[in-house]
Each structure stands twice: as structure tokens, then as C-alpha cells.
């Protein structure tokens, strides 16, 4: 996690995109906010996952959800294969223009 005090949304987004962090705490006391609060929407926790950057397998605040075993039933469905254009079109146009 990282914290910053700013009203510049571009700077806040840039920090989240560039740093290997799971949480960007904005305009809050980091030591309290990272553990979740009613005023920031993060789930309450004393254990914060740090993702693969920190050697964890999850990046959320650790809650009962990480202890639950979930069984998913997967049945065949009609296949929908997206085109390369729909997946990468914007990226390919940007990189070819450079």
C-alpha cells in the first residue's frame, strides 16, 4: 500500500498504475485507512494481502472470504470467441502510430 495527499486525479491514477501496490490510500491516515473503514469502502482487516509483488496469492484485505472453499460447477456453454480487434484494437492502433 501507498498513501498520498492530493486532489489531482491524474497523479493519483498514475501512482496506482506505476507502483507495485494493491492499495492507493488517498487523503487519509494510511495506518488506519489501509485496514478498511466505513469512509473508504475497504473491508475491515488486520491482514492486508500484497499480491504477487509481495509474494502473496491475493491482493485484498484478508477477510472470511479468503478462508472459504468455493465449488464452481462449469457446464458447456455456447462458445463466444472475441476478435483480436475487439481485444487489442486500441492498443494495436496506438503502437502502430508510434
N, C-alpha and C positions, 0 to 999 in steps of 0.2 A: 504494500500500500504506500501511497504517497499523498501528501496533502499540500494544498496551496490556497492562498487567499487571492482571489481575482474576480473581476466581473467581466473579463474578456473571454467569451465562449470559445473563440478560436484558439486561444492559448490553452484553455482547459482541455479541449479536444486534442490538441497537438501533444500535450503531456501524456494523455491516455494512449495515444497511438504510438508514441516513440519510446516510452519507458516500459520495461518488462514488469508491469504491475497488474494486479487484479482489481484494485480499487483506487480511484482518484477521489479523495475527500476534499470537497471544496467549501471554503468559508466556514469551517467547523474545527473544533478542537480534535485533532487527529486521534489522540489516545482514547477518547470516548466515542467518537463517531464511527471508527472502523469496526467496533463491536456491535454496531447496529443501534438504531434509536427510532422513536416514533416520528422524528422530524426528518429522517433521511431515507426511510424505506428499506434499509439493510436489515436482515434478520438478526435478532439478538444472539450473540455468541461470545464466548471467551476464547474460541479457537478459530483462527482465520486460515483458510486454505490459501496457498500462494501459487497454485498452478504448477505447470511443468517448469516454470522459471525457477521455482524454489524446491523442486523435487517432489511435489505433491501430485496426486491424481485428480484433485478438484480445486477450483478457484473461488468457491463461495465461502461465506461464513458457515462454519460447521453447525448443523442443526440435526434434529432427529432424522431428517431426510437421508443423510449420509449413512445411517445405520439400518435403513430399511432395505430388505431384499425385495426386489420387484420382479415379477414374472410377466413377460410380454408374450402374447400369442400373435404370431405372424402367419397370416394366410396369404396365398397368392392373390394378387390384385391385377387389374389391367395395367400394363406397363406404359409409363409415360416417360419418354426419353427426351430431355431438353436438347435443343440445338446448341452447337458451340457458340453461335451468335447470341443466343439468349443468356448464356452463362458468362461469356467473356467478351462480348461485343464492345462494351465501353472501354475495357482495358486494351483490347487489340487496337481500337481506333486511336487511343491516346499514345500507345507505344509506337505505332507506325508513323504517326505525325511527328514524333520527336526526331 
